[in-house]
């Protein structure tokens, strides 16, 4: 190896280590901010984040120019955490009713454990957090639409090609609105609201299929009829 190649290799190694160090610090800051949000609510300051992360405030500003930018990063993390819970349930091969219950249970469970995280983004001004909730809603609806559309095709149901999207967005909107009501009121427990939502969503899907002459068995895997 020539001196130039050796020097380039060392420089690349330093750059890789520096990038990894920066990424680790960035994640540490986001972790600290999410911990504070869960413990104290949305009124945390960057000074508190710095103290929790064991860093100085100027370091926080080097990674996140302002609080809004940090909140966006927190939103990305929270969305990924929720998706990691919901997507395996959505794409599982369990029975129809159990699959619906697992997806809804994952969503309600996340809200139950992290209400401050959800409300920060749901109630934020446009462009500073609410877009996070909207993006997640669209992501889940799109995934569900794909599942429903595939089932519609496999069952030979003759409907408009966008029907899966219509059903998916309607169901996701219903579940999210009901979940927000529950999160504010807490008039029933987590398991009960999950079961009530599961029943309602199942009735909608099963009833719609029945209108087109298709019988869905709640105890069979989704996609069999």
Secondary structure as GFF3:
##gff-version 3
##sequence-region A 1 225
A	DSSP	alpha_helix	3	40	.	.	.	ID=ss1
A	DSSP	alpha_helix	46	53	.	.	.	ID=ss2
A	DSSP	alpha_helix	57	63	.	.	.	ID=ss3
A	DSSP	alpha_helix	67	90	.	.	.	ID=ss4
A	DSSP	alpha_helix	96	113	.	.	.	ID=ss5
A	DSSP	alpha_helix	115	122	.	.	.	ID=ss6
A	DSSP	alpha_helix	130	155	.	.	.	ID=ss7
A	DSSP	alpha_helix	163	185	.	.	.	ID=ss8
A	DSSP	alpha_helix	190	211	.	.	.	ID=ss9
###
